[in-house]
Amino acid sequence: MDTTPPHDSNSRELLQRAIEAGLQFVPGIGGALAVTFVTAVTWRLNQKREEWLRALAEGVEDLRQQLGDIDLDALVSDGRFTDAVVSAARTVEHTHQTDKLDALRNAVLNSVGPDAPDADTQSIFMNMVDRFTPSHLRMLALWDDPPAWFSSHSLPYPTSSGNRARTVEAALPEMQGQGQLITLIAGELKTAQLLTADMAGIVSDQGMMQRLTTDFGRQLLRFISPSPVG
């Protein structure tokens, strides 16, 4: 399978030229600088998009080799798949974060799987991945199975009762001392119906390791996780 992404369309090239022409009228930006600016930005945007599309194409090829019964023509004609690709590609344009890029790739590959969410739910999930940060996604994964998270990351469990923010700080070392950020992120996940509780209040040591994801939250995690292939 050819995993080389398509090149820019004529309409995209025309848009680039229009931007270039417009910049020439911005005070302080001459024609040569405008060309350099547009060339550099366009090259980087194209590179990001093509790198992600290449990774997606490689993922499709991996599935084809493992399952052996994927009809590629039917795949690219499936509205769920094409909608997912278009939605993900828009997010790729404005993120450099590997966690989000991987989540988008997995979501597209899972969009036509046997357990794929319905089209409306997929659209909601893609919008969530677009607006959420990698910290949102990691915190959601943590609260889906805290003991498994600590075990897989070789981290010690919290040793006493307290508020659940202590669990987050122990599980996500980059968030230590970020109590307000932890509270904000957990609150947004709860508001989105992905968690059943926020980080406020004192809980027992068992409560600090209790699963908090809703059914909707677990469905989102499955959608953005690598698909197991038997």
N, C-alpha and C positions, 0 to 999 in steps of 0.2 A: 504493500500500500504506500502510495506517495504521501508523506507527511509534511510536504512543503506547503506553508500557508499561501493563500492567493496574494498577489501584489495589489497595490493601490488601484482603485478604479479611476476612470477619467474624471468623475465628479469630485472625488477627493483631491485630485491634483488641481482641479479648477478652484476648489475652496482654498487650497494652500496658496495659490497665486493671488487670490482675492485678499487674503490676509496680508500677504507680502506687499501688495499694492497699497493697502490701507495703512500699514505701518510707515510707509514712506511719508505720510502726511502728519505723523506724530512728531511734535516739536522735539528736536534733539536726536532723532533717529533718522539717519540718512539711508539712502538706498542700499548701500553695501551692507550696513549694519542690519537693516531689515532682512535682507536675504540671508545673512549669517544666522540671525535669530530664528527665523522660520525654519531654515534648514536644520538647525540643531534640535529644536523642539520637535519638529515633525519626525526627524530620524529617531529620536528617543521614543516617541509615542508609537511609531511603527515597529520599533524593535521590541518594545514591551508586548504589544499585541501579537506580533508574530512568534515570539518566544512562548507565549501562553497557548496560542493556537497550535503550535508544534507539539507542546506537551499534551494538549488535548487529543490531537491526532494520534500520538504515540499511545495514549491510554485506550483509545478506540481500537487500535491495532492489537494491543495486548489482550483486550477482551476477545477480539475476533480469533486470535490464536488459541486462547484458552477454551473458549466456548465452541468455536468452529461453526456456529450457525447464525452469525449476525449478517443480515442482509443490509449492506452499506447503503444501497439505493433507498431502501425503505427507511433506514435510520435518518438520513438527511432529509427525507420527505415527511418525517413525523413532526407535526406542529409543536409538540412538547419539547422535542430536542432542539429544533431551530429557535424557538422562543427562549429556551435556556441559554443557548449559545449567544444570541443577541444581547440578552440581559446581562450575562456574565461579561461579555466583551466590553460593555459600557463601564462596568466597575473596574475592569482591568486597566482601562485608560487612566484611572485616577488613584491607583494604589500600587505600592511597591512591596507590600508586606506578603511574605511568603505564605504565612498561614492562610490569609484570605485568598491568595491565588490558588493554593491547593484546594481550599474549600470550594471555590468556584468550579475548578476542574472536576472535582468529585461530584458536585451537584449536577453538572451537565451530563456526566457519564451515568448518573443514577436517575436522570429525568425520564428514561424510558425503561427502567428496570421493572421486574415483576411486582415489586412492592412500592413502585413510585407513587408519590402523592398525586392527587388530582391537580388539574391545571391551575386552579385558583390558589390552592395551597402552595404549589411550586412557585407561583409568582410572589406570594407573600414571603416565602422563605428566601428567594433571591433578593428581594428588597431588604430583608433583615441582614443578610450577609453584606449587602452594599453599605448599609448605614452603621452596622456594628463594627467595633474594633476587634483585632485579634484577642485582646483581653476579655472582651465579652464572650467570644467563642471558647477560649480556654476556661473561663470561669463556669460556663455552662457545662463543658465536658467534665470539669472537676466535680460539680454537684450531681452529675448523673451517677457517679459511682466513686465517692471519695476514697474508700479503701484501695480500690484498684488504681486510682490515680497515684496515691502515695507509693504504692508498691511498684508500679511501672516506672516511676521516676526516682526510685530509691531514696525517698525522703522519709524522715521520721514523722510519726503521727503527732498531733498536738497532745500534750500529756495531761491536761486538766480541763475542766469545764470553763466556759467563758462565752463570748459572743462568736458568731460564725466568721467574723472578719479575721479572727486568729487562725481559723482553718485555711482561709484564702491566703493569708500571709505565709503560712507554713508550706502551702502547696505551690504557690506562685511567688518565689523569692523576689522577683522583680517588682512586686507590689508591696513589699514590706515598708511600713511607715506611711502607706497611702490609704489611710482609713476613709477619708472622704471620697476618694475615687472608687474604692471598693463598694462603699454604700451606694454611690451613684450608679455604678454598673449593675449591681445586684437589683437595685430598684427598677432600672430599665428592663432587665430580664423578667422581673416579676410582672411589670406592667404589660409586657408583651406576651404574657401568659405562658412563659417558658419555665419559670421557677414558681414554687408554691409558697416561698417565704423570702424575706429579705434578711439582712445581716444584723438587725436590731435585736436587743434582748439577750439575756443570759440563758444558755441551754446547758444540758448535761454533756458529759464527754461522749455519750452515745449520740446525742443530738448534733454534736459538732461533726460527726461523720455520717450523718443520715442523708440519704438521697433526697434531693429537693426538686428534681426536674419533673415537669408535668408530662403527660402523654404527648402533648404538642411539642414540648422541648426535646423529648427523646426522638420524635419523628424528624425534627430539624437536624439533630445530630446524625441520625442515620443517613439523611439526605446529603450531608456535606462530608461524610466519611468515606474512605475507600470501600468499594464493594467487595465482600468476600467472594471468592470464586471457588466452587467445589470441584 
